[in-house]
Amino acid sequence: MSNRVFRVSVLAVTLAAGLALAACTPAPPGSKTSQKLMPQVQAAARSATSVHMTGTVTQGSQTATINVSFSGSSVAGTIGINGQSVDVLSLNGKTYIKLDQSFLKAAHAPAGVCAKVCGKYVELPASSASQITGSLSLHQLITQVFNNKNMSSAAGSGCIFSPATHNGQAVLECRQGPYTIDVTAHGKPYIVYFSGPHGEFIAFSNWNTVTLPAAPAASQVVSIPTLG
């Protein structure tokens, strides 16, 4: 069972962010240019306290999925690669994962492991947890997205964000070929949605209003040392 699974999925998602934004090219005149809007988008994201993200990204032979809420350094949700998924919950300095039989089989875990952990939360030791939470935090995610060199290219691309709607929500949208990026039209311009040419997409919602679940009950938790 490798923590690389988690890191790959997050990297795929953040790389998709840069690629989708970089694809925006000049369009007919609209409300705001990327040069004016993108610095505001970055500032809004960096000042946010929480957000929920869902998405699917294909990179090479890997398809990563994410359905995760971020609140500061806390995380709750599901991450998957190539059809195998794992639940992640990181709260108050403790990190848990919940695995199923399919994931354990793909990870070549001994057959008896599922009887001990399936349906329960596995509490990770700090050394293992840091490899997950180091990438899966709101601050780290935003830093990776906006430090991507393609994001800088988007800021100077001259893309025009024009008024549109996304799922009934008023947005400013840059659309060019198979690429789309939407940001909120009113108040701070938070990223709402972007998509690319291979079915990849990431949707952002609940900026600053995410509520994470409570920590699991002790009866639902097992620790790594008990698995031997």
N, C-alpha and C positions, 0 to 999 in steps of 0.2 A: 504494500500500500504506500504509494509515493506522493509526497507533497508537491512534486512537480506537476501533477494533474491540476492542482489549484492555480499554480503560478502561470501555467500555459494558458488556461482559460482567461485569466485576467489580462494577460499580455495581448491575447488575440482581440479582446474587446477594446482595449485602449488603442491598439494599432488601427482597428477599424474606424475609430473616432477620427484619427488623423487623416486616414485615406478618404473618408467621405467628405470631410471638410475641404480637403485639398482639391477635390474635383469641382468645386463651385467656380464657375467662370463667368465672365461678364454676361448680363442678361438685359432685357429691356428695362428702361428706367422704372424704379419703384420707390419705396419709402426710405431705405437706408442702405448705404454701401457697406461692404464687409470691413473696410478700413475704419469706419465709424462705429459699427456695431460689435465687431469681434472683441475689442478691448473691454466693452461693457459686459459681454457674455462671459469672458474670463473672470472679470471682477465679481460678477454675480455668483458664479460657481465656487470661487475661492472663498467667498464670505458665507456660503451656505453651511448650515448645521446638519442637514440630513437630506437624503434623496432615495427614491426607489428606482431600480434599473431592471429592465427586462430586455433580453436580446438574444440573437443567434448570429454567430460569426463563423464562416468557413475559412480556414487557413491551411492550404495544402490538403493533406488527407484528414485533417482534424476539423470537426464541427463543435464549437464551444457554445454552450447555452448558459445564460445567467438570469436569475430571478431573485434579486437580492436587495435588501434594504440596508442603507448605511446611515449611521448616526454617530458622528464623531469617529471614535476609534472602535465603535461597536458595530457588529454585522450580524444579519440574520437572513437566511435564504438558501437557495439551491443552486449549485453549480454543476455543470455536466460537460463531458467530452465524449463524442461519438456514441451517444445513447446511454452512457453510464453516468449516473448523477449521485451527488452526495449533499446532504444538508449540513450547513455550517451555522454555528451560533457562537458568537464571541461577545461576552458581556462581563463587565467589571473585572477584567484581567484574567478571566477564565475562558477557554475555547473548547468547544465540543463539536464533534461531527457525528452524524447519524448515517449508518451504512445499511445497504440491503444486500440480499443474496446475490443479485446480478452484479453489483459492483465488486463484491468480494471474490466472485468467481473470475471476473475479468482481471483482478489484481493477483490471482493465483494464490489466494489465502487458503490455509488448511480448511478442510470441510467442516471441522468442528467449531470454527470461529463464529459462524453465523448464529449458532445456538446461544452464544454468550453475548453477542452485540446487536444482532438484528432487532430493530424496534426500540433500541436504547441509544442514549447519547454516550459517546466515548469521550472522556475528558483527556485532552492532550497535555503532555508535559510542556513546560515553557519553551524548551528548545525546538520542539516540533511546531507548537502554536505560532511562534514568531515567524516561521516561514510562510504561514498562511496570512496572519494578520498584518505582516509587513507589506503585503500587496493589497489585501482586502481591507482597506480603510478609506474613508471618504477623502481625507487629506492626500493620501498616497495616490488614489485614483485620479483626483483632479490634477495633481502634480504631473502624473504620467501623461495625461491627455494633453494638457496645455504646454508641456515641454517638448511634445512631439514636433519635429522640424516641419512636418506637413501643416501643423496648426499655424505656424508663422507664415507659411505660404498662403494659407487661406486668408489671413488677415490682410494681405496685400494683393489679393487676387482681383479685386474690383467686383466681386460678386454682388448682385443686387438682391436684397431681401424685400420681398413684396408681400402685401397683406394676403392672407389665406386662412383656411381653417384646417385643423387636424382633430378628428374625432369630436367635432363640434366646438373645439376650443380655438379662439382667435390667435393666430400666430403670424410671424413674419417668416417667409419661406424663400430659400434659395433652391432652385431646381435646375439641373443641367443634365440632360441625358438620363442615365439611370440613377443619378445621385440626387438626394434630397436632404436638406437640413432645415428644421423648423425650430424657432425660438419663440418664447412667449411674446405676445404683441403689446401687453400692458404691464406696467411696473418694471421690475428688473427683468432683463432678457435672459431667462433661464433656457437652457437647451431642453427641448421637448422630444425631438425625434430626429434620427437620421438613418438613411438606408443607402445601400450600394448596389452594384450590378449583379452580384451573385447570391441575392436573397438575404444578405446580411442586414441586420437592423439593430438599433438600440433605442429603446424608449425610456425617457426619464419622466418621473412623476413624483408628486408629494414632496416637492422641494420644501425643506424646513418644517414639515409636518409629519414625518415618519414616527410611528410608534412601534417599538420593538417588543417582542414577546418577553415574558419573564424567564428567568433561569429555570431549567428543568428541576423537578423534584429529585431529591437524593435517590429515591427508589428507581429512577429512570436513568441513572448515571453509572457507568462503569469506567474504571481507569485502566490505562495501559498495563501496569504491573499485574492486574488481575487476569489478564488474558493468557498468561503463560501456562 
